[in-house]
Amino acid sequence: MNIIAALPLFLGNIRGAQLLIIILVILLLFGGKKIPELMRSMGKGVHAFKQGLADAKEEINKPVNDSTTEEDSGK
């Protein structure tokens, strides 16, 4: 599912003024110095998640070595 298409499901009818208030509240709660750290850690988490997905796809697509076919071909 596209993230942009799913965004209205989570945010409902948030408009410009409400979004500005939410951003100000987040800024007040975390402070200006903590927000870059939070975004950096979120970026690292997303990167690790994508790397895990790529590793899982690689593992799924890896050919399976069947020992019975190797024994039969050797006879």
C-alpha positions in Angstrom: 0.0 0.0 0.0 1.3 3.4 -0.9 2.2 5.5 2.2 0.7 8.7 0.8 -2.6 6.9 0.1 -2.6 5.5 3.7 -1.8 8.8 5.3 -5.4 10.1 5.4 -6.4 6.9 7.2 -4.2 7.7 10.2 -4.4 11.5 10.2 -8.1 11.9 9.4 -9.0 15.5 8.5 -5.9 17.3 9.8 -5.5 20.6 8.0 -2.8 23.2 8.0 -3.6 24.9 11.3 -3.9 21.6 13.2 -0.7 20.3 11.7 1.1 23.4 12.8 -0.2 23.0 16.3 0.9 19.4 16.4 4.4 20.3 15.2 4.7 23.0 17.8 3.6 20.6 20.6 6.2 18.0 19.4 8.8 20.8 19.4 7.9 21.8 22.9 7.9 18.2 24.2 11.2 17.1 22.7 13.1 20.4 22.2 15.0 21.5 19.2 18.1 19.5 20.0 16.4 16.1 20.4 14.4 16.2 17.1 17.4 15.7 14.8 18.5 12.7 17.0 15.0 11.2 16.8 14.9 11.6 13.0 18.4 10.1 12.7 17.5 7.1 14.8 14.3 6.6 12.8 16.3 6.8 9.6 18.7 4.1 10.9 15.7 2.0 11.9 14.1 2.2 8.5 17.5 1.4 6.9 17.9 -1.7 9.1 14.4 -2.8 8.3 14.9 -2.4 4.5 18.2 -4.3 4.8 16.4 -7.1 6.7 13.8 -7.3 4.0 16.5 -7.5 1.3 18.3 -10.2 3.2 15.0 -12.2 3.6 14.3 -11.9 -0.1 17.8 -13.0 -0.9 17.4 -16.0 1.4 14.0 -16.9 -0.1 15.3 -16.7 -3.7 18.5 -18.7 -2.9 18.4 -22.1 -4.7 17.8 -25.1 -2.5 20.5 -27.8 -2.5 18.8 -31.2 -2.5 21.1 -33.9 -1.3 19.0 -36.8 -2.8 19.4 -35.5 -6.4 23.2 -35.2 -5.9 23.4 -38.8 -4.7 21.3 -40.1 -7.6 23.4 -38.2 -10.2 26.6 -39.7 -8.8 25.6 -43.3 -9.5 
